[in-house]
Amino acid sequence: MTPRITLGGGSSPVSQIHDQISGLIGSGQLAPGEPLPSVRQLAKDLAVAPGTVAKAYRSLEQEGLLTTRIGGGTRVSEDAGSTSAAVLQSAQALARTATDEGLSIEEATRILRAVWPDRDPRSGPDRSRYEPPEIRPPSRARHPGSGP
């Protein structure tokens, strides 16, 4: 299967290739063991330098999402897991609603980042509601010799 990867503005081609392949794996659209196009083929398809695709593939390999074997090509790692059905359904609902409201993916991502809990969910009790950060006025530290 040739992954559906498109390049647009916003971030570097390496980041876009990395993020899109990672998303395809996480969503189960690319299954463990599934082959990916060669570096040269994907670079040709996307009209980028082969080094750009190679850098994205290396990054994904370091994260354990891809494996590359000489003569065997690049495949999705057997250890790469997909995201739960509940998370995928929520992501699809967010995508539909944001699209219906006329938001771009960048705007939807910005909003998601703003409401994302700032801790690892595996590190403690569940925090199911967003709690905005406390905003404090800047401190007025006194410097020696700056007055009373």
C-alpha positions as CSV (number, residue, x, y, z in Angstrom):
1,M,0.0,0.0,0.0
2,T,1.2,3.5,-0.8
3,P,0.5,5.7,2.2
4,R,-1.6,8.8,1.5
5,I,0.9,11.5,2.3
6,T,0.6,15.1,1.1
7,L,2.8,18.1,1.7
8,G,1.6,21.5,2.6
9,G,2.7,24.6,4.4
10,G,3.3,25.1,8.0
11,S,6.1,22.7,9.0
12,S,9.1,21.1,7.3
13,P,8.6,18.3,4.8
14,V,10.5,16.0,7.1
15,S,8.1,16.7,10.0
16,Q,5.1,16.4,7.7
17,I,6.2,13.0,6.4
18,H,7.0,11.8,9.9
19,D,3.7,13.0,11.4
20,Q,1.6,11.6,8.6
21,I,3.2,8.1,8.6
22,S,3.1,8.1,12.4
23,G,-0.6,9.0,12.2
24,L,-1.3,6.3,9.6
25,I,0.3,3.7,11.9
26,G,-1.4,5.0,15.0
27,S,-4.8,4.9,13.3
28,G,-4.3,1.4,12.0
29,Q,-4.3,2.5,8.4
30,L,-0.8,1.1,8.1
31,A,-0.6,-2.3,9.8
32,P,2.4,-4.0,11.4
33,G,4.6,-5.6,8.8
34,E,3.2,-3.5,6.0
35,P,5.8,-2.3,3.5
36,L,6.4,1.4,2.8
37,P,7.6,2.9,-0.5
38,S,11.3,3.1,-0.9
39,V,13.0,6.3,0.0
40,R,13.5,7.1,-3.7
41,Q,10.0,6.3,-4.7
42,L,8.3,8.4,-1.9
43,A,10.8,11.2,-2.6
44,K,9.8,11.1,-6.3
45,D,6.1,11.0,-5.5
46,L,6.3,14.0,-3.1
47,A,8.8,15.9,-5.3
48,V,11.4,16.2,-2.4
49,A,15.0,15.2,-2.1
50,P,15.6,11.5,-1.1
51,G,17.4,12.7,2.0
52,T,14.2,14.4,3.2
53,V,12.3,11.0,3.2
54,A,15.4,9.2,4.6
55,K,15.5,11.6,7.6
56,A,11.8,11.1,8.3
57,Y,12.2,7.3,8.0
58,R,15.2,7.3,10.3
59,S,13.3,9.3,12.9
60,L,10.3,6.8,12.7
61,E,12.8,3.9,13.0
62,Q,14.3,5.4,16.1
63,E,10.8,5.7,17.6
64,G,10.3,2.0,16.9
65,L,7.5,2.6,14.4
66,L,9.5,1.4,11.3
67,T,12.1,-1.2,10.6
68,T,14.5,-1.2,7.7
69,R,16.4,-4.2,6.4
70,I,18.9,-4.2,3.6
71,G,17.2,-5.9,0.6
72,G,13.9,-6.1,2.6
73,G,12.9,-2.4,2.4
74,T,11.1,-0.4,5.1
75,R,8.2,-1.8,6.9
76,V,5.9,-0.9,9.8
77,S,7.4,-2.4,12.9
78,E,5.7,-5.5,14.3
79,D,5.8,-3.7,17.7
80,A,4.0,-0.6,16.4
81,G,0.6,-0.4,18.0
82,S,-2.5,1.4,16.8
83,T,-4.6,3.8,18.9
84,S,-7.7,2.6,20.7
85,A,-11.1,2.8,19.0
86,A,-12.4,5.3,21.5
87,V,-9.6,7.8,20.7
88,L,-9.9,7.3,17.0
89,Q,-13.7,7.9,17.2
90,S,-13.2,11.1,19.2
91,A,-10.5,12.3,16.8
92,Q,-12.8,11.6,13.8
93,A,-15.6,13.5,15.6
94,L,-13.3,16.5,16.2
95,A,-12.2,16.5,12.6
96,R,-15.8,16.5,11.4
97,T,-16.9,19.2,13.7
98,A,-13.9,21.4,13.1
99,T,-14.3,21.0,9.3
100,D,-18.0,21.8,9.6
101,E,-17.1,24.9,11.5
102,G,-14.6,26.0,8.9
103,L,-11.4,25.4,11.0
104,S,-8.2,24.4,9.4
105,I,-6.2,21.4,10.8
106,E,-3.7,23.9,12.2
107,E,-6.5,25.8,14.1
108,A,-8.0,22.5,15.4
109,T,-4.5,21.4,16.5
110,R,-3.9,24.7,18.2
111,I,-7.2,24.3,20.2
112,L,-6.4,20.7,21.1
113,R,-3.0,21.7,22.4
114,A,-4.6,24.5,24.5
115,V,-6.9,22.0,26.3
116,W,-4.4,19.1,26.5
117,P,-3.5,18.2,30.1
118,D,0.1,19.0,30.7
119,R,1.0,15.7,32.3
120,D,1.5,12.1,31.3
121,P,-1.8,10.3,31.9
122,R,0.0,7.2,33.1
123,S,1.8,9.1,35.9
124,G,-1.1,9.7,38.3
125,P,-4.8,10.1,38.9
126,D,-7.1,10.7,36.0
127,R,-7.8,14.4,35.3
128,S,-10.9,14.4,33.0
129,R,-11.5,18.1,33.0
130,Y,-9.4,20.8,31.6
131,E,-8.1,23.2,34.2
132,P,-6.7,26.4,32.8
133,P,-3.3,27.4,34.1
134,E,-3.2,30.0,36.9
135,I,-2.1,33.3,35.6
136,R,-0.1,35.4,37.9
137,P,1.0,39.0,37.5
138,P,4.8,39.4,37.0
139,S,6.7,39.7,40.3
140,R,8.3,43.0,41.1
141,A,11.6,41.9,42.5
142,R,13.6,44.6,44.1
143,H,17.2,45.0,43.1
144,P,19.8,46.3,45.6
145,G,20.1,50.0,45.4
146,S,16.9,50.5,43.3
147,G,15.0,52.5,45.9
148,P,12.8,51.9,49.0
